[in-house]
């Protein structure tokens, strides 16, 4: 794909947007200027600009948000609608779809959270898939969550409660345990997936921990996420030793990713950079892969390339517009590519990678201003 500066890419999108909708819906326009499907994919959105090679996994999914992938399927959370006075009941959903030839979704779990008469509004957040099972966190409108699980093929009856009534901001799963943290109480916790043991604190008194990830031996997290003096830390998965600070004095670290050798993070707002260091920690200054980014988030990597989202600054009402970017880790600044410029809501900033592709969700615009995004689309592109 021909490379453009950021300003040139944004100018290209603005020119494409001026083409306006086609028929009753918006046209999806490639970055090379060629229309794709005639405009039926996202009728509530102004035109999206997408690169050649971007394909749709599934479209017209209500309020699709956090996504995850395994060898065969894409999984996502959704809900509809947020508005208590809406004309239909509210649901929280876990859904999945084949990565290719997605003729229909599988409703992994579908929960009626409240009827029109009111009641507690459940919503789902945090999503992981591992070892043939899918895991998610359910909130009942308070800080307390339950971590639930079902087979990836779908629930047969109610989901299994792995951890009940915990305070949770983010979670991760490996072969034997689920790990979670809550940024207020500063604890890094774990419990076996069988639920046979009590929750175990593997680190305490941490400063606003968030964005936890795990590898074969350690749990990693951002301390003071989004603050001027953020850090990346890790601790052994079994606990029993003090946490180690891998890098410190980062300006508003906001996103974390791992491969087999390095950890990567994005610094948000005033810095706008993506950097990396060995998993053992930074010996000296971090290696900055790219600077000059606009609120980078949703960072993922396969060790060869990095993928993330930047805000474009182009307003769309209550939503924001974001660009999906990629570059090779060894030549990021000189080989930056834009895969898409699309409409996102805050809950839609989510990406995932597998052996062959990168995936993301674009929620589209909310015509009601009540947090309802009836035309969300999940996309994929070869890595």
ABEGO torsion letter per residue (X at the ends): XBBBBAAAAAAAAAAAAAAEBBEABBBBBBAAGBBBAGGAABAABBBBBBBBGBBBABBGBBGBBBBBBBAABBBBBBBOBABAABABBBBBBBBBBBABGBABBBBABBBBABBAAEEBBBBBBEBBBBGGBBBBBBBAGBABBBBBBBBAAEBBEBBBBABBGBBBABBBBBAABBBBBBAAAGBBBBBBAAGABBBBBABBGBBGBBGBBBBAABBBBBBGBGBABBBBBBBBAAEGBBBBBABBGBBGBABBBBBAABBBBBBBEAAGBBBBBBAAEBBEBBBBABBGBBGBBGBBBAGABBBBBBBAGBBAEABBBBBBBBBBAABAAAABBBABBBBBBAAABBBBBBAABBBBBBAEBBAAGAGBBAABBBBBBBX
